[in-house]
């Protein structure tokens, strides 16, 4: 109910996750989300909202799990900042927008790694995508996800 109040009356349709399997979530030793970019993008706002509104539930867990929860919330905030830059309707990105995107992504990587996240080739690829956006423009408007099989893990 709280989620529906936050996201609006159509939240149920917008927030449904189809065909999510345990295999897509990795293992306890190697947690990951095996999803394509569009699927991951759709989950970002939900994860940000869940951690932001329920972090106090981590108080009853071990110190390490509570710490990971805080780091993951900060990583989600940084990812939302990157998403805000890419959601701009501008094809051409200014130097300031590219720098903001780069800073947000580096902040995301930092907190993600502190939370125990695995830095994959996709993470490195994303740095180059942001760097090239000054010359190629907003990647949201031209990336084709042709390389999804190579970048399948988040």
C-alpha beads as a LAMMPS data file, in Angstrom:
LAMMPS data file: protein, C-alpha beads

154 atoms
153 bonds

1 atom types
1 bond types

-500.0 500.0 xlo xhi
-500.0 500.0 ylo yhi
-500.0 500.0 zlo zhi

Masses

1 110.0

Atoms # bond

1 1 1 0.000 0.000 0.000
2 1 1 2.768 2.471 0.879
3 1 1 4.468 1.793 -2.422
4 1 1 1.259 2.530 -4.327
5 1 1 0.823 5.797 -2.399
6 1 1 4.365 6.861 -3.289
7 1 1 4.311 5.923 -6.974
8 1 1 0.702 6.792 -7.783
9 1 1 -2.464 4.910 -8.726
10 1 1 -0.844 3.033 -11.624
11 1 1 2.030 1.791 -9.483
12 1 1 0.823 -1.799 -9.461
13 1 1 1.130 -2.083 -13.233
14 1 1 4.377 -0.095 -13.355
15 1 1 6.120 -2.004 -10.571
16 1 1 5.318 -5.575 -11.460
17 1 1 8.384 -7.711 -11.996
18 1 1 7.841 -10.541 -14.444
19 1 1 9.778 -13.791 -14.577
20 1 1 12.221 -12.937 -11.793
21 1 1 13.915 -16.174 -10.775
22 1 1 16.322 -17.061 -7.974
23 1 1 18.974 -17.769 -10.603
24 1 1 18.802 -14.128 -11.701
25 1 1 19.737 -13.024 -8.153
26 1 1 23.074 -14.825 -8.004
27 1 1 24.205 -16.504 -4.798
28 1 1 24.733 -15.381 -1.222
29 1 1 28.494 -15.280 -1.833
30 1 1 28.131 -13.540 -5.198
31 1 1 24.902 -11.484 -5.183
32 1 1 24.008 -10.008 -8.549
33 1 1 21.064 -9.147 -10.714
34 1 1 21.126 -10.841 -14.093
35 1 1 18.922 -8.403 -15.986
36 1 1 19.032 -6.282 -19.093
37 1 1 19.480 -2.514 -18.900
38 1 1 15.805 -1.654 -19.362
39 1 1 14.808 -4.164 -16.668
40 1 1 17.457 -2.836 -14.283
41 1 1 16.354 0.734 -14.931
42 1 1 12.791 -0.208 -14.011
43 1 1 13.908 -1.678 -10.689
44 1 1 16.146 1.232 -9.662
45 1 1 13.420 3.554 -8.390
46 1 1 11.722 0.730 -6.507
47 1 1 14.970 -0.351 -4.808
48 1 1 15.769 3.262 -3.915
49 1 1 12.323 3.714 -2.392
50 1 1 12.428 0.408 -0.482
51 1 1 15.850 1.043 1.077
52 1 1 15.055 4.689 1.780
53 1 1 11.803 3.905 3.555
54 1 1 12.752 0.674 5.318
55 1 1 16.402 1.108 6.289
56 1 1 15.441 1.200 9.976
57 1 1 14.565 -2.493 9.681
58 1 1 18.275 -3.128 9.270
59 1 1 18.793 -1.982 12.888
60 1 1 17.965 -5.486 14.117
61 1 1 20.503 -7.130 11.822
62 1 1 24.225 -7.589 12.248
63 1 1 26.500 -4.569 12.015
64 1 1 27.827 -5.757 8.648
65 1 1 24.356 -6.171 7.084
66 1 1 23.236 -2.800 8.420
67 1 1 26.380 -1.215 6.969
68 1 1 25.753 -2.878 3.590
69 1 1 22.187 -1.589 3.605
70 1 1 23.373 1.983 4.148
71 1 1 25.962 1.649 1.396
72 1 1 23.375 0.212 -0.988
73 1 1 21.017 3.107 -0.269
74 1 1 23.800 5.584 -1.076
75 1 1 24.618 3.624 -4.243
76 1 1 20.942 3.803 -5.261
77 1 1 20.880 7.567 -4.632
78 1 1 23.948 8.013 -6.830
79 1 1 22.411 5.831 -9.552
80 1 1 19.268 7.973 -9.406
81 1 1 21.478 11.049 -9.922
82 1 1 22.998 9.452 -13.011
83 1 1 19.538 8.516 -14.239
84 1 1 18.381 12.126 -13.786
85 1 1 21.152 13.331 -16.113
86 1 1 20.364 10.719 -18.771
87 1 1 16.622 11.362 -18.560
88 1 1 17.157 14.945 -19.734
89 1 1 15.586 15.466 -23.109
90 1 1 18.772 16.908 -24.570
91 1 1 20.591 14.964 -27.248
92 1 1 23.723 17.060 -26.813
93 1 1 25.143 17.007 -23.316
94 1 1 27.053 19.913 -21.824
95 1 1 30.414 19.465 -20.126
96 1 1 28.660 20.106 -16.817
97 1 1 26.062 17.369 -17.461
98 1 1 28.777 14.880 -18.434
99 1 1 30.770 15.749 -15.309
100 1 1 27.658 15.336 -13.141
101 1 1 26.961 11.953 -14.750
102 1 1 30.577 10.864 -14.259
103 1 1 30.627 11.988 -10.610
104 1 1 27.317 10.232 -9.910
105 1 1 28.559 7.022 -11.467
106 1 1 31.897 7.051 -9.635
107 1 1 29.960 7.656 -6.390
108 1 1 27.676 4.726 -7.264
109 1 1 30.687 2.459 -7.919
110 1 1 32.301 3.483 -4.646
111 1 1 29.278 2.682 -2.489
112 1 1 28.411 -0.420 -4.508
113 1 1 31.918 -1.795 -3.966
114 1 1 31.815 -0.916 -0.240
115 1 1 28.560 -2.878 0.008
116 1 1 30.338 -5.903 -1.432
117 1 1 29.140 -5.497 -5.006
118 1 1 31.204 -7.040 -7.748
119 1 1 32.651 -4.620 -10.281
120 1 1 32.081 -6.211 -13.696
121 1 1 33.186 -5.329 -17.239
122 1 1 29.821 -3.611 -17.611
123 1 1 30.880 -1.124 -14.921
124 1 1 34.032 -0.265 -16.851
125 1 1 32.079 0.005 -20.109
126 1 1 29.727 2.489 -18.471
127 1 1 32.617 4.812 -17.602
128 1 1 33.549 4.967 -21.288
129 1 1 29.924 5.513 -22.289
130 1 1 29.746 8.536 -19.984
131 1 1 33.088 9.904 -21.179
132 1 1 32.001 9.648 -24.827
133 1 1 28.679 11.328 -24.181
134 1 1 30.289 14.761 -24.533
135 1 1 30.907 13.978 -28.201
136 1 1 28.256 11.362 -28.988
137 1 1 25.460 12.875 -26.931
138 1 1 23.009 11.400 -24.458
139 1 1 23.443 7.604 -24.550
140 1 1 19.784 7.118 -23.700
141 1 1 18.981 8.375 -27.183
142 1 1 21.335 6.153 -29.171
143 1 1 22.457 3.048 -27.281
144 1 1 20.952 -0.088 -28.760
145 1 1 21.755 -2.636 -26.052
146 1 1 23.359 -4.685 -28.842
147 1 1 26.021 -5.760 -26.353
148 1 1 23.588 -6.951 -23.645
149 1 1 24.870 -10.530 -23.744
150 1 1 28.383 -9.277 -22.915
151 1 1 27.110 -6.945 -20.190
152 1 1 24.444 -9.209 -18.733
153 1 1 25.383 -8.933 -15.057
154 1 1 24.769 -5.903 -12.922

Bonds

1 1 1 2
2 1 2 3
3 1 3 4
4 1 4 5
5 1 5 6
6 1 6 7
7 1 7 8
8 1 8 9
9 1 9 10
10 1 10 11
11 1 11 12
12 1 12 13
13 1 13 14
14 1 14 15
15 1 15 16
16 1 16 17
17 1 17 18
18 1 18 19
19 1 19 20
20 1 20 21
21 1 21 22
22 1 22 23
23 1 23 24
24 1 24 25
25 1 25 26
26 1 26 27
27 1 27 28
28 1 28 29
29 1 29 30
30 1 30 31
31 1 31 32
32 1 32 33
33 1 33 34
34 1 34 35
35 1 35 36
36 1 36 37
37 1 37 38
38 1 38 39
39 1 39 40
40 1 40 41
41 1 41 42
42 1 42 43
43 1 43 44
44 1 44 45
45 1 45 46
46 1 46 47
47 1 47 48
48 1 48 49
49 1 49 50
50 1 50 51
51 1 51 52
52 1 52 53
53 1 53 54
54 1 54 55
55 1 55 56
56 1 56 57
57 1 57 58
58 1 58 59
59 1 59 60
60 1 60 61
61 1 61 62
62 1 62 63
63 1 63 64
64 1 64 65
65 1 65 66
66 1 66 67
67 1 67 68
68 1 68 69
69 1 69 70
70 1 70 71
71 1 71 72
72 1 72 73
73 1 73 74
74 1 74 75
75 1 75 76
76 1 76 77
77 1 77 78
78 1 78 79
79 1 79 80
80 1 80 81
81 1 81 82
82 1 82 83
83 1 83 84
84 1 84 85
85 1 85 86
86 1 86 87
87 1 87 88
88 1 88 89
89 1 89 90
90 1 90 91
91 1 91 92
92 1 92 93
93 1 93 94
94 1 94 95
95 1 95 96
96 1 96 97
97 1 97 98
98 1 98 99
99 1 99 100
100 1 100 101
101 1 101 102
102 1 102 103
103 1 103 104
104 1 104 105
105 1 105 106
106 1 106 107
107 1 107 108
108 1 108 109
109 1 109 110
110 1 110 111
111 1 111 112
112 1 112 113
113 1 113 114
114 1 114 115
115 1 115 116
116 1 116 117
117 1 117 118
118 1 118 119
119 1 119 120
120 1 120 121
121 1 121 122
122 1 122 123
123 1 123 124
124 1 124 125
125 1 125 126
126 1 126 127
127 1 127 128
128 1 128 129
129 1 129 130
130 1 130 131
131 1 131 132
132 1 132 133
133 1 133 134
134 1 134 135
135 1 135 136
136 1 136 137
137 1 137 138
138 1 138 139
139 1 139 140
140 1 140 141
141 1 141 142
142 1 142 143
143 1 143 144
144 1 144 145
145 1 145 146
146 1 146 147
147 1 147 148
148 1 148 149
149 1 149 150
150 1 150 151
151 1 151 152
152 1 152 153
153 1 153 154
